[in-house]
């Protein structure tokens, strides 16, 4: 089966699901992420177009994001930033257990009075 065919059947998700279980099992002491499977479309990377992979999202600040990024050995150079309205995030990418992995950390900018995150 080709990568494209794998992306359109459940077969493509099985490797990602196994990788998710392995990642969570190996790092059970880290902060709880919102975990899931995702189909990746990242031009200009070594991730196959439409490959299924793992996404971990952390909504309690950047400390948890950094713990996961380090634990998975994701290169800080792969970290992108994003924002939409008042939501800000960092995203780090890599490959673990043969599938793409994305770790997202959501945060708030400090308020002008110094409160916030």
N, C-alpha and C positions, 0 to 999 in steps of 0.2 A: 504494500500500500504506500502511496506517496504521501508527503507531508500535507499536501492539499486535501487528499482524500481523508487522511487522519483527522483533519480539522473539521470535517463535516459529519463524522460519526462519533459515537460514544467512545470508540477505541482511543481517540485522541485525548479524551478526558481521563482515561484510566491511569495513565502515567502521571498526569498532574495530580490526581486524587491520591495516588500512592506517595508522591513527593510531599504533598501537604501533610499527610499523616506522619511521614518520617520527620519532617521539619518540626511539627508541633510536638511530637514525642521526644525529640532530641533536645528541645528547648522549653520543656514544661515549666521551668522556673522563671521564665520571662513574663512580662506583662501580657495580659490576654489581648490578642488582636481580633479584629473582625476579619475572619479568614474566608477565602473563597477561591474558586477557579475562574479564570478569565482567558479569553482568546486574545492573543497579542498581535498587534499590527504596528510594528515599529520599524519603519524604513531606516536604512542606514545602520542597522545593528546586525549582529550575528544570530538574532532570534528569527527562526523561520516564520515567514508570513502566515498568520492565522494559527500559529501553534498555541495549544492550550498550556497554561501555566498557573502559578500560584500568586495570589495577591493577599497581602497582609496589611491591614489599615489600623492605625493607632490614633485614637482621638483624645488622648489625655496628655498631649504635649510632646515635645521633642526628645525628652529623656528616654521615653519608651521607644521611640523611633530609632534613636541612636543605639540603644541596647540591641535591638533586632538587627540593625544594619551591621553592627560589629559581630554579632553572633553568627550571622550568615556569611561574614567575610565579604560583604559588598563594598566595592571600591568607592570611597567618597567622591571620586571623579565622575561616577555615574549618577550622582545626585542632581536632580533637576528641581526647580522651584516652580510654584504656580499659585495663582490667586484668582478668586472670583468673588466680587463684592467684598464681604468681610472675612471670607474663608481663605486661609493661606495653608500651603502644604509643601512638604519636601517629598520627593520620590527617588528611591534608589533602585537600581536594576542589576540583575545578575542571572546566573543559571545555577541551579542546585538540583541534584538528582536527575540531571538530564533535561530539565524543563525550565522555562523562563520563570523568574521570581521578581516580584515588585513589592517593595515595602513603602507604604505611604504614612507620613506623619503629619497630622493636622494640628494647627496652632493658631492662637490669636496674638495679634500685635499688642504691645502694651498701650493702654489708654494714655492720653496726654498727661493725665495726673499720675502716671507711673503704675497704675493698677493693671490687672490683666496678667497675661502670661509673659 
